[in-house]
Structure formats: structure tokens, C-alpha cells
Amino acid sequence: MNILRQVLALFTKRERRQLYWLLPAIILMALVEVVGIASIIPFLDLLSRPEAIAESALLSGLYTRFGFASEQRFLIFTGAGVLAVLFLSNAFTMLVTWTMLRVAWRRNYTVSRRLLASYLYRPYEFYLNHNTSELAASLFGEVQQVIMHLLLPGMKMIARLVVAVFILAFLLFYDPLLSLITFALLGSTYAGIFLFVKQRLRRLGHKRVTSQRRAYKLAGESLTGIKDIKLLHKEAAFIKRFSGPAEVYADSTATYQIIANIPRYALEVIAFGGILAIVIYYLAVKGSVENVLPMMGLYAFASYRLLPALQSIFEALTQLQVN
């Protein structure tokens, strides 16, 4: 949050208000995703127990009102309804994501424009004491780094955190014990991995910035002094000087991106192994498998929504630490 406050300080009050207005859309997106998950339960319950139509006043009312000729046709109708809800949920999520990307790139434009203006209005003595290649690196590379790898991940982290909390709240309402076990397992795994790599991410971030600036400087010196380089036949020497920091930048960037994706593969095994654990739980604790199909479907679909949310939060945290 301290990092995000520093980023927000770069914007005007009007620009910050635009960011704050995204919060209601994010909350609505989370609600829509939960509705999408909740809609799968009655459909799966009907598949396993068609007699549930008669047991539910709402379902029996729909069955009678629309004059369905058979339970099979009613199942097709409810399946199409669930599909429509999921489509609307994904469409709204895509709209919110598009809005966040547009806001982020607009901030990239306004911050770089203000930074260029601040350079151009400095006295000439300022340019005698600063390397123009480093100024250009800040203007193009570092502004984009701040916006696309600090602000945007921050917005995505908040969005997916809200979604994860809403999904957890729904699962707690449906089955508290299994929900707590599931979230504790997934959450503690991500948190443990992040705490383990946190300091390494900071060191990678420092190496990335230092090596990138060094590479920009050397590239700028090579191109502006091309006449002398040609006269002295020093092309190989400048290529060698550039290669060191450029290689460090490439390696540090690749390493942090690998770290950001490590948990995904382990957690997929844990999450879908948990679906099998649900079957064992119902057999051992409740002595019945009557409700296994709806519960398996619910947790499979909830995991399908929850795992990307947790993975996005983890990736955003790694980007905030590094960048």
C-alpha cells in the first residue's frame, strides 16, 4: 500500500478520482462472478436429482408457468440460463479489465508528458550535468515501468482480491468447514512462497533498474559517438561493454517472471486433488454421496475462478516488489 501511495502521488486529483471510480465497478464485477458460481449449484443439483424440481417452489413454478413437456426440456432450459449468466459474467469482467487497461495507458501518457515538460523547462545547466540517454530512459522506459508494472498490477491485485473475498464469503455460507480448509490451504501456500522470495525479488528489482540504466547509457554513448567509434575501430569494445548490463537485465527479468508463475502449477494439483478429497469427506463424515455431484461441480468451478484470482494477486505482488 505504501508503494501504491507513492505511485498515486504522481497523478493529479482528477486522475486519482478516475482511479477511485473503478472501485464500484470492481465490487460489481466480484458480485457478478459470485452469481455465476452460485448459478451452477441448482443446475448440478437437478442433474443429480430431477425430483428437486417438485421440491423447490421456484423451480416448480417456472416448470408450470412455461409449460415444459418433460424434465429433460426443463434441464436444457436451466442449462441455457446458467450459460447466459456465465457469458454475462465474463463479458462484464472483460469490460472492467478493458477499462483498467485504458486508464493505465492514459496515465502513462499524462505522466510522460508532464515529465518531458519538466525537462524542457529546466535551465541549460541541467543538461550539462545529466546524461540525455538516462533522461530518455526515464521518459520512455521508467514511466512505462511504473504505470504498467506498478499501477496496473496494483489495480489488478485489488480487483482479484475483492473477487477472492466474495467467492470465499459465498463458499463459507454454503459449507464453512470445507471452505476454510480450501482457502487456508491455497492462501497459506501463496503467502508462504511470497514471503520466501520477497527479499530476492527486491534484489532482482535493484539489479534490473541498475542494469537497464547502464545499458541505456552505453547504447546512447555508442550511437552519439559513432564517428569516433568508426575512426578508432572500437565497435567490438562497445558491444562488449553493452552486453554485460543488457544480459543482467534479461536474466533478472526472466528470473522474477519465473518466480511469479511457480505457484500456479503446484496449486492446480492441490486444488483439483481437493475435489477428490470432497468425495472422501462426504463419504467419511456424512456417510452419503447424494450431494457429491453438486459439491464437486461447485468447488471445481469455484477453483476455476479462485485460482486465477489468487495467482493474479501473487503475480501483482511480485511485480510491485521488483518494479
N, C-alpha and C positions, 0 to 999 in steps of 0.2 A: 504493500500500500504506500510505503514511503517513496518507492520508485515511481509509482503511478502519479503521486502528488508532484514529483519533480517534472514529470512529463506534462501534466496538466498546466503547470506554471508557464509553459512555453506558449500557451494559447490565450487569446483574448477572452473576455467574459462571454461574448456572443458565441464564440466557438465552443467554450465549455458548456454553455446551455444546450447547444446542439447535441453534445455527447450525453448530457444528463437525460435528454428527452428519449434516448434509446432505451433507458431502463424500463419504462412501462411496456415497450414492445417486447423486451426480453422476458419480462414476467408473463406476458400474454403467450409468448412462444412456449414457455415452460408449461403453462396450463393446457395449451393445445396438445403438447406432446403427451401429457398425462392422460388427457381424454382419449387420445389414440391408443394408449396402452390399455386403459380401462375398457375400451370398446371390444377388445379381443376376448374378454372373460365370458360374457354371455354367449358369444358365438361358439366358443370351445365347449362351454357347458351344454349347449344344445346339441353339439355333435356327439358328446358322450352320453347325454341323457335327453332324448327328444321329448320325453314326458314333462320336461321342465317348462314347456310351453303352457301346459294346463296349470302348472303350479304358480306361475307368475301372472299377476293381474295385468301388468303392462303388455307382456308378450301375448297373452290370450286375447286381450283387447285388440291388438294390432292384427292378430290372426283372423279374428272375426270381422273386424271393420273392413279389411281389404279383401275379404272373401277368398282366402287361399284354399286351393283344392286339396292340397296334401302338405304334410310336414316337410317333405323334400323341397317343395317350392318355397316354403317359408324359410328354410335354411339357406337357399340360394339368395333370397331377398336380404336376410340378415348379413350374409357374407358380403354381398354387394354394398350394404350400408357401412360395414366395417372398412371395406376397401376405400370407400368415398371419404370416410373420416381420416384414414391414414394418408390419403392423397392430399387433403386439405391441410393436414398437419405438416407434411413435408413441404408443401407449397409455401406455407407461412414461414417455416423455418428458413427456406431458401430466400424469401423476401427480406427477412431480418438480417441474414448473412450478407446479402447484396447491399443493404443499407449501411451496415458496418464497414464494408469494404469501400463504399463510395465516400463515407465520412472520413475514413482513414486517408485515402488518397487526396481528398480535398485539403486535409491538414498538412499533408506532405507538400502540396503546392503553396499554401499560405506561409508555412514556416520557412521554406527555402526562399520564397520571395522576400520575406522580411529579413532573412539573413543576408541575402545579396544586397538589399538596400543598406543594411548596416555596414557592409564592407565598402560599398561605393561612396558613402558619405564620410568615411574616415579620411583624415589628412594623409598626404602622400608619404609622410614619415612612417606611417603604419606599414606600408608595403615594403619599405626598406628593411624592416625587422621581422617580416613574416614571409615564409615561402609560399608563393602563389599556388603551388601544387597541393600543399596542405590545406589552403583555403578552399580550393576546388574540391578536395576530398571531403571536407566538412559540408560544403554546399550540396554536393550530389550524394556521396556515399553515406555520410553520417546522419544527415537529416532523414534519409530513407530508412536507415537502420533504426533510428529512434521511433519513427512512425510505424513502419511495417513489422518491426521486431520487438517493440516495447508497447506502443499504444494498441495496435491491433491484437496482439496476444493477450493484453490486459482486458480488452473488451470481450474477446472470446472466452477468456477464463471466467469472467463474471457471468457471462451468458450460460456457459455449460455448468457452472457451479449452481446457478439458480435452477437449471433443468434437473441436475442430480439431486438437489434438495427436494424438489417437488416429486420426483419419482420415488425417492426414499420415503417421503411422507405418505404417499399412496400405498406403497408396499407395507409400511408399518401399520396402516389402517387395515389392510387386507389380511396380513399374517405377521404380527410383531416379531415373534421369535426368529423365524426364518429370515426376515428382512434384516434384523440386527446382525445375525450371523453373516449373511451375504455381504452387507455393506462394511462390516468390521473387517472381513477378510480382504475385500477389494481395496478399501480405503487404507488399511494399515500397510498393505503391500506397496501401494503407490507412495505413501508417506515415508515408509522406511527406505525405499530406493532413492527418493529425492533427498532425504537427509544425508544419506551415504555419499551422494555425488555432489552435494551443494558446493563445498569448497573447491572441488575440482572444476566445476562449472565457472566459478569466479576466476580461477586462474586461466581457464581457456578464454574467457572474455577479455582478460587483460592482454593475453598473447595475441588475440585476434585484432584488437584495436591497434596495438603497437606495431605488429607486422604489416597491417593494412596501410597505416600511415607511412611507414618506411617504404613500402612498395610503391605507393603513390608518388612519394618524393623522388625516388630513384627513377621512376618512369618519366616524371616531369623533367628532371635534370637531363636524362638521356635524350629526350625529344627536343628540348630547347637548346641543348648544346650539341646538336647533331653535326654541325660544321666542324667543330674541334674534334669530335669523336672520329669523323671520317678522315680528317687530316692526319691524326695520330694512330689510326687503325686500332682503336680501343673498343670495338663493338663487343668482342668476346668478354672483355673485362666488365663492361656494364651489364651484359646479360647475366654474368656470374653473380654480380652484386645484387641484381634484382631477384634472382632465383631463390636466394635464401629466405627473405621475408615472405615472398609470394608462396613458397612451399609451406612455411609455418602457418600462414593464414589458411591455406587449403586444408591442412591436416587438422588444425584446431576447429575449423568449421565442421568438417566431416565427423570429428570425434563427438562434438556436442549433439549433432543431429542423430548419431548412432545411439547415444545415451538417452535422448528424448524418445526413441522408439523401442528401447529394450523391453519395458514393462508390457507392451501390447501383446507380445507373443506368449509370455508366461501367463498373463491374466486370461487370455482366451481359453487356455487349457483349464485353468482353475474355474472359470465361470461355467463352462459347458460340462465340466466334471461335476459342478454343483447341481446341474439338472438331474443327473443320475442320483445324487445324494438326496434330492427331494423325494424321489421314488422310494428310496430306502427309509427316509424319515416317515413317510406316510404308512409304510408297511410296519415299521418298528413301533412308532408312537401311537398312530391312530388305528392300526390293525385293519386298514381298508385301502383299496386303490381306486375307490369310486371317483374321487375328485382329482386323481393324479393328472389326467389329460389337461383339464383347465389350468391347474397349477403349473405343470410343465410348460404349457404354452405361454402363460403369464410371465414366468421367470425367464424363459428363452427370449421373449420379446422385450421384456424389461432389461435384460442383459444386453440385447442388441442396441437399445437406446442408452443404457447407463455406461457401458464400457467406452464408447466413443466420447461421452461426456467426461469421464474420468481421465481418459487418455489426452483429450484436449486440454484439460486443466494441468496435467503433468507437463505436456509439451510447452504450454504457455509459461509455466513456472521456470522451466529450463531456459526458455528464450529470455525471460526477464532477468534471470541471474547472469546469463552470458552477455547479453547486449547492453 
